[in-house]
């Protein structure tokens, strides 16, 4: 999804749940694979890290799955963000090609969402942070 912005990012920004141990470990691995430091990794829980976009990113959605905002203000989330990252990290190029096979994105997003919803059961919580805030229903 392409959106407008009043600010310009100099590097793509990956927004993740900075209080989630699984998310922290995953980002640590991504940082090691990101040899050329192409991506800016930020905690989505800190409002100062959110780019000024129109429409704005929803803080609750940012905690449900990671989001990646490109320098052209394109927003990817969940499996789509992983696939975008895989194409930009040389050690993941073979994996990236697999992630584009028909059907894989659909299954990948389902698996990603299951892991995201269950991440606090998969990796022990700490400092009392063990739950994902419930998503508010959209007014319609």
C-alpha positions, 0 to 999 in steps of 0.5 A, spaced: 500 500 500 502 506 497 501 512 502 503 519 503 508 522 508 510 529 510 517 526 512 522 522 508 525 516 510 532 515 508 532 508 509 526 503 510 524 502 517 522 496 520 517 496 526 516 491 531 514 489 538 520 491 542 517 488 548 516 481 545 522 476 546 521 473 539 521 479 535 527 482 539 531 475 537 528 475 530 530 482 529 537 481 532 538 475 526 535 480 521 541 485 523 546 480 522 544 478 515 543 486 514 550 487 512 550 493 509 545 496 514 540 498 509 534 497 514 532 501 520 529 497 525 525 501 530 520 499 536 513 500 534 511 501 541 515 508 541 510 513 538 517 517 536 519 511 531 513 511 527 513 515 520 508 521 519 504 517 514 497 519 511 493 515 513 497 514 519 499 507 521 495 504 527 499 502 533 495 496 535 496 493 528 503 494 529 503 490 535 499 484 531 505 484 526 511 487 524 510 493 518 516 495 514 515 502 511 520 503 504 523 510 502 517 511 497 512 510 503 510 503 501 507 499 507 508 491 507 506 487 513 507 480 516 509 475 511 510 481 505 515 485 510 519 478 510 519 477 503 521 484 502 527 483 506 529 477 503 530 480 497 535 485 500 539 480 504 544 476 499 544 470 504 536 470 503 536 470 496 534 463 495 529 463 500 526 469 497 525 466 490 521 460 494 517 465 497 514 468 491 512 461 488 504 461 487 501 459 494 507 460 498 505 467 500 498 465 502 500 460 506 506 464 509 501 469 511 497 464 515 503 461 518 506 468 520 499 470 523 499 464 527 506 465 530 505 472 531 498 471 535 502 465 539 509 469 540 508 469 548 507 462 548 512 460 544 518 464 547 517 466 555 515 473 557 519 477 561 518 483 565 511 482 565 510 483 558 506 477 555 500 479 552 498 482 545 493 488 546 486 486 543 485 489 536 479 494 536 473 493 532 473 498 526 467 503 526 463 502 520 
